[in-house]
């Protein structure tokens, strides 16, 4: 038995080492390519990217020769230098992404950079990341990430295992008449997208379309027509709860929900998103704001009253990130609140600017709302929750890991030394 006396200690050190490596990997930026729903188009995004960086360069490698993609930048300010260079190496295509701005590239550690439209369909398996990512802060201090992660999601149209799409052929037989109006209610399951032809045909019949995602609902009144851009195949209207400290700080801790829609662009027609905020807020007026990454501000959208079931009916025309708060920071406190359970208000004539600080600069937890307004999510436990990749600075966890390994190694050394002197061995 003496022979295995220190085996648990060795195993503990190995576990700590694995934990430290995992923690360090979690801080690595991730290149994301997601099928946008437009033919042969991917949206390029960076996740877990520090808010101090103003410049970045990295490569995306395609396992075949393709023409240079058409690039549409999400922030096309002439003050930025942004370029995707295309070259060929060993029969592969290399896309070199170069971004140099006079301000941080992202304020939330996660940002959509551009839409890349290719001349041919490319599966997710065609893409890999280059050997390194180089980032610079405003002081031109360099950070090099070796072998950056890349995540690619494609639809079935790009050869992916992907998402199935709900179309008019599956739905037309479910149209019903209610109060002289045509209505259509569809259950949308995880991974399903909405075909553009469903919206076009619904508009032909002036259908009130409801898409039920389980925890939330989309309602589209197509009676006034829809607008579908050329090339669009489908819409991914899934949405998820997010949690960013800086968005909460911007509304003085009064947020009761933050959400992000997968689709980030103009919706086919004005819609209402029914989102759960909790029955404890029933009857309360809440304020909807849109996060504009380019201006780093929360823009007022509407005020609504939460219904008796704890649902907020949010009027949307555009997909993206939104905050639902209890406090009105855009107008003076004496401004009148709207009446009615789902009545909304247009942006006030004179509004205050609500600026969002960088996520990495919000070190303390935001002030909580009053006790009676404590935010409790009504989403089920199995709902995916995005923490916004917030937290400690990237160097903290690796440093802690190194210190733990050093301490464990020292302890193991002395234990082995004792074992040798006392005629013990592992």
C-alpha positions as a Markdown table, in Angstrom:
| # | Residue | x | y | z |
|---|---|---|---|---|
| 1 | Unk | 0.0 | 0.0 | 0.0 |
| 2 | Unk | 2.9 | 2.4 | 0.7 |
| 3 | Unk | 3.8 | 2.0 | -3.0 |
| 4 | Unk | 0.6 | 3.9 | -4.0 |
| 5 | Unk | 0.5 | 6.3 | -1.1 |
| 6 | Unk | 1.1 | 9.4 | -3.3 |
| 7 | Unk | -0.8 | 8.3 | -6.4 |
| 8 | Unk | -3.8 | 10.4 | -5.5 |
| 9 | Unk | -1.6 | 13.5 | -5.2 |
| 10 | Unk | -0.2 | 12.8 | -8.7 |
| 11 | Unk | -3.7 | 12.4 | -10.1 |
| 12 | Unk | -4.7 | 15.7 | -8.4 |
| 13 | Unk | -1.8 | 17.5 | -10.1 |
| 14 | Unk | -2.8 | 16.1 | -13.5 |
| 15 | Unk | -6.4 | 17.2 | -13.0 |
| 16 | Unk | -5.3 | 20.7 | -12.1 |
| 17 | Unk | -3.0 | 20.9 | -15.1 |
| 18 | Unk | -5.9 | 19.8 | -17.4 |
| 19 | Unk | -8.1 | 22.5 | -15.7 |
| 20 | Unk | -5.5 | 25.2 | -16.3 |
| 21 | Unk | -5.2 | 24.2 | -20.0 |
| 22 | Unk | -9.0 | 24.2 | -20.4 |
| 23 | Unk | -9.3 | 27.6 | -18.8 |
| 24 | Unk | -6.6 | 29.0 | -21.0 |
| 25 | Unk | -8.3 | 27.6 | -24.1 |
| 26 | Unk | -11.6 | 29.2 | -23.1 |
| 27 | Unk | -9.9 | 32.6 | -23.5 |
| 28 | Unk | -8.8 | 32.0 | -27.0 |
| 29 | Unk | -10.6 | 34.0 | -29.7 |
| 30 | Unk | -12.8 | 32.0 | -32.0 |
| 31 | Unk | -13.4 | 32.7 | -35.7 |
| 32 | Unk | -17.0 | 31.9 | -36.6 |
| 33 | Unk | -18.4 | 31.4 | -40.1 |
| 34 | Unk | -22.2 | 30.9 | -40.1 |
| 35 | Unk | -24.4 | 30.3 | -43.1 |
| 36 | Unk | -26.4 | 33.5 | -43.4 |
| 37 | Unk | -29.4 | 32.2 | -45.4 |
| 38 | Unk | -28.3 | 33.9 | -48.6 |
| 39 | Unk | -27.1 | 31.7 | -51.4 |
| 40 | Unk | -23.4 | 30.8 | -51.0 |
| 41 | Unk | -22.9 | 33.4 | -48.2 |
| 42 | Unk | -21.3 | 33.1 | -44.8 |
| 43 | Unk | -21.3 | 35.7 | -42.0 |
| 44 | Unk | -17.9 | 36.2 | -40.5 |
| 45 | Unk | -17.8 | 36.7 | -36.8 |
| 46 | Unk | -15.3 | 36.9 | -33.9 |
| 47 | Unk | -16.2 | 35.5 | -30.5 |
| 48 | Unk | -14.3 | 35.8 | -27.2 |
| 49 | Unk | -12.3 | 38.7 | -28.7 |
| 50 | Unk | -10.9 | 41.2 | -26.2 |
| 51 | Unk | -12.4 | 44.6 | -26.3 |
| 52 | Unk | -9.0 | 46.3 | -26.1 |
| 53 | Unk | -8.0 | 45.3 | -29.6 |
| 54 | Unk | -8.2 | 47.8 | -32.5 |
| 55 | Unk | -6.4 | 45.7 | -35.2 |
| 56 | Unk | -6.4 | 42.1 | -36.1 |
| 57 | Unk | -5.1 | 39.8 | -38.8 |
| 58 | Unk | -5.8 | 36.1 | -39.4 |
| 59 | Unk | -6.1 | 33.6 | -42.2 |
| 60 | Unk | -9.0 | 31.4 | -43.3 |
| 61 | Unk | -8.0 | 28.5 | -45.5 |
| 62 | Unk | -10.3 | 26.8 | -48.0 |
| 63 | Unk | -9.4 | 23.4 | -49.1 |
| 64 | Unk | -9.9 | 24.2 | -52.8 |
| 65 | Unk | -9.3 | 27.0 | -55.3 |
| 66 | Unk | -12.2 | 29.5 | -55.3 |
| 67 | Unk | -12.7 | 33.0 | -56.6 |
| 68 | Unk | -12.3 | 35.9 | -54.2 |
| 69 | Unk | -15.6 | 36.4 | -52.3 |
| 70 | Unk | -17.7 | 39.5 | -52.4 |
| 71 | Unk | -17.2 | 41.2 | -49.0 |
| 72 | Unk | -19.9 | 43.3 | -47.3 |
| 73 | Unk | -18.6 | 44.9 | -44.1 |
| 74 | Unk | -21.1 | 45.3 | -41.3 |
| 75 | Unk | -19.3 | 48.5 | -40.2 |
| 76 | Unk | -18.3 | 50.2 | -43.5 |
| 77 | Unk | -17.0 | 53.5 | -42.1 |
| 78 | Unk | -14.4 | 55.1 | -44.4 |
| 79 | Unk | -12.3 | 55.7 | -41.2 |
| 80 | Unk | -11.6 | 51.9 | -41.0 |
| 81 | Unk | -9.0 | 49.9 | -43.0 |
| 82 | Unk | -10.6 | 46.6 | -43.7 |
| 83 | Unk | -9.6 | 44.1 | -46.4 |
| 84 | Unk | -9.9 | 40.4 | -47.2 |
| 85 | Unk | -7.0 | 39.4 | -49.4 |
| 86 | Unk | -7.3 | 36.3 | -51.5 |
| 87 | Unk | -4.2 | 34.1 | -52.5 |
| 88 | Unk | -3.5 | 30.5 | -53.6 |
| 89 | Unk | -1.1 | 28.2 | -51.8 |
| 90 | Unk | -0.6 | 24.5 | -52.6 |
| 91 | Unk | -4.0 | 24.2 | -54.4 |
| 92 | Unk | -5.8 | 25.9 | -51.5 |
| 93 | Unk | -7.3 | 29.4 | -51.2 |
| 94 | Unk | -6.1 | 31.6 | -48.4 |
| 95 | Unk | -8.3 | 34.5 | -47.2 |
| 96 | Unk | -6.3 | 36.9 | -45.2 |
| 97 | Unk | -8.5 | 39.1 | -43.1 |
| 98 | Unk | -7.0 | 42.5 | -42.1 |
| 99 | Unk | -8.9 | 45.0 | -39.9 |
| 100 | Unk | -7.4 | 48.2 | -38.5 |
| 101 | Unk | -9.7 | 50.7 | -36.7 |
| 102 | Unk | -9.3 | 53.8 | -34.6 |
| 103 | Unk | -11.5 | 52.3 | -31.9 |
| 104 | Unk | -12.0 | 48.8 | -30.5 |
| 105 | Unk | -13.2 | 46.2 | -33.0 |
| 106 | Unk | -15.9 | 45.0 | -30.6 |
| 107 | Unk | -17.5 | 46.3 | -27.4 |
| 108 | Unk | -19.1 | 43.0 | -26.3 |
| 109 | Unk | -16.2 | 40.5 | -27.1 |
| 110 | Unk | -18.4 | 39.2 | -29.9 |
| 111 | Unk | -18.9 | 40.9 | -33.2 |
| 112 | Unk | -20.2 | 40.2 | -36.7 |
| 113 | Unk | -17.6 | 41.6 | -39.1 |
| 114 | Unk | -18.7 | 40.9 | -42.7 |
| 115 | Unk | -20.8 | 38.8 | -45.1 |
| 116 | Unk | -18.7 | 36.7 | -47.5 |
| 117 | Unk | -20.5 | 35.7 | -50.7 |
| 118 | Unk | -18.8 | 33.0 | -52.8 |
| 119 | Unk | -19.3 | 32.1 | -56.4 |
| 120 | Unk | -19.9 | 28.5 | -55.4 |
| 121 | Unk | -21.4 | 26.5 | -52.6 |
| 122 | Unk | -18.9 | 25.5 | -49.9 |
| 123 | Unk | -19.4 | 23.0 | -47.1 |
| 124 | Unk | -18.4 | 23.7 | -43.5 |
| 125 | Unk | -15.6 | 21.1 | -43.9 |
| 126 | Unk | -13.9 | 23.2 | -46.5 |
| 127 | Unk | -12.7 | 25.8 | -44.0 |
| 128 | Unk | -9.9 | 25.8 | -41.5 |
| 129 | Unk | -8.0 | 28.5 | -39.6 |
| 130 | Unk | -4.5 | 29.7 | -40.3 |
| 131 | Unk | -1.6 | 29.2 | -37.9 |
| 132 | Unk | -2.0 | 32.3 | -35.9 |
| 133 | Unk | -4.1 | 35.4 | -35.2 |
| 134 | Unk | -2.3 | 38.7 | -34.5 |
| 135 | Unk | -4.1 | 41.5 | -32.6 |
| 136 | Unk | -3.0 | 45.0 | -31.6 |
| 137 | Unk | -4.3 | 47.3 | -29.0 |
| 138 | Unk | -4.3 | 51.1 | -29.2 |
| 139 | Unk | -0.8 | 51.2 | -27.9 |
| 140 | Unk | 0.3 | 48.9 | -30.7 |
| 141 | Unk | 1.1 | 46.1 | -28.2 |
| 142 | Unk | 0.9 | 42.8 | -30.0 |
| 143 | Unk | -0.9 | 39.6 | -28.8 |
| 144 | Unk | -0.4 | 36.5 | -30.9 |
| 145 | Unk | -2.8 | 33.6 | -30.6 |
| 146 | Unk | -1.4 | 30.3 | -32.0 |
| 147 | Unk | -3.8 | 28.0 | -33.9 |
| 148 | Unk | -7.0 | 30.0 | -33.3 |
| 149 | Unk | -10.2 | 28.1 | -33.1 |
| 150 | Unk | -12.7 | 28.2 | -36.0 |
| 151 | Unk | -16.4 | 27.2 | -35.9 |
| 152 | Unk | -18.3 | 26.8 | -39.2 |
| 153 | Unk | -22.0 | 26.1 | -39.5 |
| 154 | Unk | -23.6 | 25.5 | -42.9 |
| 155 | Unk | -27.1 | 24.7 | -44.1 |
| 156 | Unk | -28.1 | 21.7 | -46.3 |
| 157 | Unk | -27.8 | 24.0 | -49.3 |
| 158 | Unk | -24.0 | 24.4 | -48.6 |
| 159 | Unk | -23.6 | 20.7 | -48.2 |
| 160 | Unk | -24.0 | 20.8 | -44.4 |
| 161 | Unk | -25.8 | 18.3 | -42.2 |
| 162 | Unk | -27.9 | 21.1 | -41.3 |
| 163 | Unk | -30.9 | 22.8 | -40.8 |
| 164 | Unk | -34.2 | 21.8 | -42.4 |
| 165 | Unk | -36.4 | 24.6 | -43.7 |
| 166 | Unk | -40.1 | 25.1 | -43.2 |
| 167 | Unk | -41.7 | 26.0 | -46.5 |
| 168 | Unk | -45.2 | 26.8 | -47.9 |
| 169 | Unk | -45.7 | 23.2 | -49.1 |
| 170 | Unk | -45.6 | 22.0 | -45.5 |
| 171 | Unk | -47.8 | 24.8 | -44.1 |
| 172 | Unk | -50.4 | 25.7 | -46.7 |
| 173 | Unk | -52.9 | 23.1 | -45.5 |
| 174 | Unk | -52.8 | 24.5 | -42.0 |
| 175 | Unk | -54.2 | 28.0 | -42.8 |
| 176 | Unk | -57.4 | 28.7 | -40.9 |
| 177 | Unk | -59.9 | 31.5 | -40.8 |
| 178 | Unk | -60.4 | 33.5 | -37.6 |
| 179 | Unk | -62.5 | 36.7 | -37.4 |
| 180 | Unk | -62.4 | 37.1 | -41.1 |
| 181 | Unk | -58.6 | 36.8 | -41.3 |
| 182 | Unk | -56.4 | 34.0 | -42.5 |
| 183 | Unk | -54.1 | 32.7 | -39.8 |
| 184 | Unk | -51.3 | 30.2 | -39.8 |
| 185 | Unk | -49.6 | 28.9 | -36.7 |
| 186 | Unk | -46.5 | 26.7 | -37.0 |
| 187 | Unk | -44.3 | 24.9 | -34.4 |
| 188 | Unk | -40.7 | 25.5 | -35.2 |
| 189 | Unk | -38.2 | 23.0 | -33.7 |
| 190 | Unk | -34.5 | 23.4 | -32.9 |
| 191 | Unk | -32.4 | 23.8 | -36.0 |
| 192 | Unk | -35.3 | 24.6 | -38.3 |
| 193 | Unk | -35.2 | 27.7 | -40.5 |
| 194 | Unk | -38.0 | 29.5 | -42.3 |
| 195 | Unk | -38.0 | 29.4 | -46.1 |
| 196 | Unk | -38.4 | 32.7 | -48.0 |
| 197 | Unk | -41.3 | 31.1 | -50.0 |
| 198 | Unk | -43.3 | 30.7 | -46.8 |
| 199 | Unk | -43.3 | 34.5 | -46.3 |
| 200 | Unk | -44.0 | 35.2 | -50.0 |
| 201 | Unk | -47.0 | 32.9 | -50.2 |
| 202 | Unk | -48.3 | 34.0 | -46.8 |
| 203 | Unk | -48.3 | 37.6 | -48.1 |
| 204 | Unk | -50.2 | 36.5 | -51.2 |
| 205 | Unk | -53.0 | 35.2 | -49.0 |
| 206 | Unk | -52.5 | 38.1 | -46.4 |
| 207 | Unk | -51.9 | 35.6 | -43.6 |
| 208 | Unk | -51.3 | 36.4 | -40.0 |
| 209 | Unk | -48.3 | 34.1 | -39.5 |
| 210 | Unk | -47.3 | 32.8 | -36.0 |
| 211 | Unk | -44.1 | 30.9 | -35.5 |
| 212 | Unk | -44.0 | 29.0 | -32.1 |
| 213 | Unk | -40.5 | 28.3 | -30.9 |
| 214 | Unk | -41.7 | 26.9 | -27.6 |
| 215 | Unk | -40.4 | 29.5 | -25.1 |
| 216 | Unk | -41.1 | 32.5 | -27.4 |
| 217 | Unk | -43.3 | 33.4 | -30.4 |
| 218 | Unk | -42.9 | 35.4 | -33.6 |
| 219 | Unk | -46.0 | 37.0 | -35.2 |
| 220 | Unk | -45.8 | 38.4 | -38.7 |
| 221 | Unk | -48.8 | 40.3 | -40.3 |
| 222 | Unk | -48.0 | 39.7 | -43.9 |
| 223 | Unk | -51.2 | 41.5 | -45.1 |
| 224 | Unk | -49.2 | 44.6 | -46.1 |
| 225 | Unk | -46.6 | 42.6 | -48.1 |
| 226 | Unk | -43.1 | 41.4 | -47.4 |
| 227 | Unk | -39.7 | 42.4 | -48.6 |
| 228 | Unk | -37.3 | 39.5 | -49.5 |
| 229 | Unk | -33.8 | 40.5 | -50.8 |
| 230 | Unk | -32.6 | 38.7 | -53.9 |
| 231 | Unk | -30.6 | 35.6 | -53.1 |
| 232 | Unk | -32.2 | 34.9 | -49.7 |
| 233 | Unk | -33.1 | 31.3 | -49.3 |
| 234 | Unk | -34.2 | 31.2 | -45.6 |
| 235 | Unk | -34.4 | 33.1 | -42.3 |
| 236 | Unk | -33.0 | 31.7 | -39.1 |
| 237 | Unk | -35.4 | 33.3 | -36.5 |
| 238 | Unk | -34.1 | 31.4 | -33.5 |
| 239 | Unk | -33.3 | 33.6 | -30.5 |
| 240 | Unk | -31.5 | 33.1 | -27.2 |
| 241 | Unk | -31.0 | 34.7 | -23.8 |
| 242 | Unk | -27.7 | 36.5 | -23.4 |
| 243 | Unk | -26.0 | 38.1 | -20.4 |
| 244 | Unk | -23.5 | 40.9 | -20.9 |
| 245 | Unk | -22.3 | 42.9 | -17.9 |
| 246 | Unk | -21.8 | 46.1 | -19.9 |
| 247 | Unk | -25.4 | 46.0 | -21.3 |
| 248 | Unk | -26.7 | 45.7 | -17.8 |
| 249 | Unk | -24.4 | 48.5 | -16.6 |
| 250 | Unk | -25.7 | 50.8 | -19.4 |
| 251 | Unk | -29.2 | 50.5 | -18.1 |
| 252 | Unk | -28.1 | 50.9 | -14.4 |
| 253 | Unk | -28.7 | 47.3 | -13.6 |
| 254 | Unk | -32.4 | 47.5 | -14.4 |
| 255 | Unk | -32.4 | 44.9 | -17.2 |
| 256 | Unk | -34.7 | 42.0 | -16.8 |
| 257 | Unk | -33.8 | 40.3 | -20.0 |
| 258 | Unk | -31.2 | 40.4 | -22.8 |
| 259 | Unk | -31.7 | 38.5 | -26.0 |
| 260 | Unk | -30.1 | 38.0 | -29.4 |
| 261 | Unk | -31.7 | 36.8 | -32.6 |
| 262 | Unk | -29.6 | 34.6 | -34.8 |
| 263 | Unk | -30.7 | 36.5 | -37.9 |
| 264 | Unk | -29.2 | 40.1 | -37.8 |
| 265 | Unk | -30.8 | 42.1 | -40.5 |
| 266 | Unk | -34.1 | 43.5 | -41.8 |
| 267 | Unk | -37.0 | 41.2 | -41.1 |
| 268 | Unk | -39.3 | 40.4 | -44.1 |
| 269 | Unk | -42.0 | 42.6 | -42.5 |
| 270 | Unk | -42.7 | 44.2 | -39.1 |
| 271 | Unk | -43.0 | 41.5 | -36.4 |
| 272 | Unk | -43.9 | 41.0 | -32.8 |
| 273 | Unk | -41.6 | 38.8 | -30.7 |
| 274 | Unk | -43.4 | 37.5 | -27.5 |
| 275 | Unk | -40.5 | 37.0 | -25.0 |
| 276 | Unk | -40.8 | 35.7 | -21.5 |
| 277 | Unk | -39.6 | 38.1 | -18.7 |
| 278 | Unk | -41.4 | 36.5 | -15.8 |
| 279 | Unk | -44.9 | 36.7 | -14.2 |
| 280 | Unk | -43.5 | 38.9 | -11.4 |
| 281 | Unk | -43.4 | 41.7 | -13.9 |
| 282 | Unk | -47.0 | 41.4 | -15.0 |
| 283 | Unk | -48.5 | 44.8 | -15.5 |
| 284 | Unk | -45.2 | 46.6 | -15.4 |
| 285 | Unk | -44.0 | 48.9 | -18.2 |
| 286 | Unk | -40.7 | 47.8 | -19.6 |
| 287 | Unk | -38.4 | 49.5 | -22.2 |
| 288 | Unk | -37.0 | 47.8 | -25.2 |
| 289 | Unk | -33.6 | 49.0 | -26.7 |
| 290 | Unk | -31.5 | 47.8 | -29.6 |
| 291 | Unk | -27.7 | 47.5 | -29.2 |
| 292 | Unk | -25.9 | 49.2 | -32.1 |
| 293 | Unk | -22.4 | 47.8 | -32.2 |
| 294 | Unk | -21.2 | 50.5 | -34.6 |
| 295 | Unk | -22.1 | 53.3 | -32.2 |
| 296 | Unk | -21.8 | 51.3 | -29.0 |
| 297 | Unk | -25.1 | 52.7 | -27.8 |
| 298 | Unk | -28.5 | 51.3 | -26.8 |
| 299 | Unk | -31.1 | 52.8 | -29.0 |
| 300 | Unk | -34.7 | 53.2 | -27.8 |
| 301 | Unk | -37.3 | 51.1 | -29.6 |
| 302 | Unk | -40.5 | 50.9 | -27.6 |
| 303 | Unk | -42.2 | 50.7 | -24.2 |
| 304 | Unk | -44.6 | 47.9 | -23.6 |
| 305 | Unk | -46.6 | 46.4 | -20.7 |
| 306 | Unk | -45.9 | 42.9 | -19.6 |
| 307 | Unk | -49.0 | 40.7 | -19.9 |
| 308 | Unk | -50.4 | 38.5 | -17.1 |
| 309 | Unk | -48.4 | 35.5 | -18.3 |
| 310 | Unk | -45.1 | 37.4 | -17.9 |
| 311 | Unk | -44.7 | 37.9 | -21.7 |
| 312 | Unk | -43.5 | 41.1 | -23.3 |
| 313 | Unk | -44.7 | 41.8 | -26.8 |
| 314 | Unk | -41.7 | 43.3 | -28.6 |
| 315 | Unk | -42.2 | 45.2 | -31.9 |
| 316 | Unk | -39.2 | 44.4 | -34.1 |
| 317 | Unk | -38.2 | 45.3 | -37.7 |
| 318 | Unk | -34.6 | 44.2 | -37.4 |
| 319 | Unk | -32.7 | 41.2 | -35.9 |
| 320 | Unk | -29.9 | 41.6 | -33.4 |
| 321 | Unk | -29.2 | 42.2 | -29.7 |
| 322 | Unk | -31.9 | 43.7 | -27.5 |
| 323 | Unk | -32.2 | 44.7 | -23.8 |
| 324 | Unk | -35.5 | 44.9 | -21.9 |
| 325 | Unk | -35.2 | 47.2 | -18.9 |
| 326 | Unk | -37.3 | 48.5 | -16.1 |
| 327 | Unk | -35.9 | 52.0 | -16.2 |
| 328 | Unk | -36.5 | 54.6 | -19.0 |
| 329 | Unk | -33.1 | 56.2 | -19.6 |
| 330 | Unk | -34.0 | 57.8 | -22.9 |
| 331 | Unk | -36.5 | 60.4 | -21.7 |
| 332 | Unk | -37.1 | 62.5 | -18.6 |
| 333 | Unk | -38.7 | 60.6 | -15.7 |
| 334 | Unk | -41.9 | 62.6 | -15.9 |
| 335 | Unk | -42.6 | 61.4 | -19.4 |
| 336 | Unk | -46.0 | 59.7 | -19.6 |
| 337 | Unk | -46.0 | 55.9 | -19.9 |
| 338 | Unk | -48.3 | 54.3 | -22.5 |
| 339 | Unk | -51.5 | 52.6 | -21.5 |
| 340 | Unk | -52.7 | 49.1 | -22.6 |
| 341 | Unk | -51.1 | 45.7 | -22.2 |
| 342 | Unk | -49.3 | 45.7 | -25.5 |
| 343 | Unk | -49.3 | 49.3 | -26.7 |
| 344 | Unk | -46.0 | 50.7 | -27.9 |
| 345 | Unk | -44.6 | 54.1 | -28.3 |
| 346 | Unk | -42.4 | 55.6 | -31.0 |
| 347 | Unk | -39.0 | 57.0 | -30.1 |
| 348 | Unk | -39.5 | 60.2 | -28.2 |
| 349 | Unk | -38.6 | 63.5 | -29.9 |
| 350 | Unk | -35.7 | 64.2 | -27.5 |
| 351 | Unk | -33.7 | 61.3 | -26.2 |
| 352 | Unk | -30.7 | 60.9 | -24.0 |
| 353 | Unk | -27.8 | 58.8 | -25.3 |
| 354 | Unk | -27.2 | 55.5 | -23.5 |
| 355 | Unk | -23.6 | 54.5 | -24.1 |
| 356 | Unk | -22.4 | 51.0 | -23.5 |
| 357 | Unk | -18.9 | 50.6 | -21.9 |
| 358 | Unk | -16.6 | 47.9 | -23.1 |
| 359 | Unk | -17.4 | 44.5 | -21.6 |
| 360 | Unk | -13.8 | 44.0 | -20.4 |
| 361 | Unk | -13.8 | 47.3 | -18.4 |
| 362 | Unk | -16.9 | 46.3 | -16.4 |
| 363 | Unk | -15.1 | 44.5 | -13.6 |
| 364 | Unk | -17.8 | 44.6 | -10.9 |
| 365 | Unk | -21.3 | 43.1 | -11.1 |
| 366 | Unk | -23.9 | 45.7 | -12.1 |
| 367 | Unk | -26.2 | 47.1 | -9.5 |
| 368 | Unk | -29.3 | 44.8 | -9.1 |
| 369 | Unk | -32.8 | 46.2 | -9.6 |
| 370 | Unk | -35.0 | 46.8 | -6.6 |
| 371 | Unk | -36.0 | 43.7 | -4.7 |
| 372 | Unk | -39.5 | 43.8 | -6.2 |
| 373 | Unk | -38.1 | 43.9 | -9.6 |
| 374 | Unk | -35.4 | 41.2 | -9.3 |
| 375 | Unk | -35.0 | 39.6 | -12.7 |
| 376 | Unk | -35.9 | 36.0 | -12.9 |
| 377 | Unk | -35.8 | 34.2 | -16.2 |
| 378 | Unk | -38.8 | 32.2 | -17.2 |
| 379 | Unk | -36.8 | 30.2 | -19.6 |
| 380 | Unk | -36.6 | 26.4 | -18.7 |
| 381 | Unk | -33.4 | 25.0 | -17.3 |
| 382 | Unk | -32.6 | 23.3 | -20.6 |
| 383 | Unk | -32.6 | 26.6 | -22.5 |
| 384 | Unk | -29.2 | 27.6 | -23.8 |
| 385 | Unk | -27.8 | 30.6 | -22.0 |
| 386 | Unk | -25.0 | 32.7 | -23.5 |
| 387 | Unk | -22.9 | 34.3 | -20.8 |
| 388 | Unk | -21.6 | 36.8 | -23.4 |
| 389 | Unk | -18.0 | 35.5 | -22.9 |
| 390 | Unk | -17.6 | 38.0 | -20.2 |
| 391 | Unk | -15.6 | 37.6 | -17.0 |
| 392 | Unk | -12.0 | 38.0 | -15.9 |
| 393 | Unk | -9.3 | 39.4 | -18.2 |
| 394 | Unk | -7.7 | 36.7 | -20.4 |
| 395 | Unk | -4.4 | 36.5 | -18.5 |
| 396 | Unk | -6.0 | 35.8 | -15.1 |
| 397 | Unk | -7.0 | 32.1 | -15.6 |
| 398 | Unk | -3.7 | 31.1 | -17.2 |
| 399 | Unk | -1.8 | 32.7 | -14.4 |
| 400 | Unk | -3.9 | 30.9 | -11.8 |
| 401 | Unk | -3.3 | 27.7 | -13.6 |
| 402 | Unk | 0.5 | 28.2 | -13.7 |
| 403 | Unk | 0.5 | 29.0 | -9.9 |
| 404 | Unk | -1.5 | 25.9 | -9.2 |
| 405 | Unk | 0.8 | 23.7 | -11.3 |
| 406 | Unk | 3.9 | 25.2 | -9.6 |
| 407 | Unk | 2.4 | 24.6 | -6.1 |
| 408 | Unk | 1.4 | 21.0 | -7.1 |
| 409 | Unk | 4.8 | 20.3 | -8.6 |
| 410 | Unk | 6.6 | 21.6 | -5.5 |
| 411 | Unk | 4.4 | 19.5 | -3.3 |
| 412 | Unk | 5.0 | 16.4 | -5.4 |
| 413 | Unk | 8.8 | 17.0 | -5.4 |
| 414 | Unk | 8.9 | 17.1 | -1.6 |
| 415 | Unk | 6.6 | 14.1 | -1.3 |
| 416 | Unk | 8.8 | 12.1 | -3.6 |
| 417 | Unk | 11.9 | 13.2 | -1.8 |
| 418 | Unk | 10.4 | 12.1 | 1.5 |
| 419 | Unk | 9.4 | 8.8 | -0.1 |
| 420 | Unk | 13.0 | 8.2 | -1.2 |
| 421 | Unk | 14.5 | 9.1 | 2.2 |
| 422 | Unk | 11.8 | 7.0 | 4.0 |
| 423 | Unk | 12.1 | 4.1 | 1.6 |
| 424 | Unk | 8.7 | 4.9 | 0.0 |
| 425 | Unk | 8.0 | 5.0 | -3.7 |
| 426 | Unk | 5.0 | 5.8 | -6.0 |
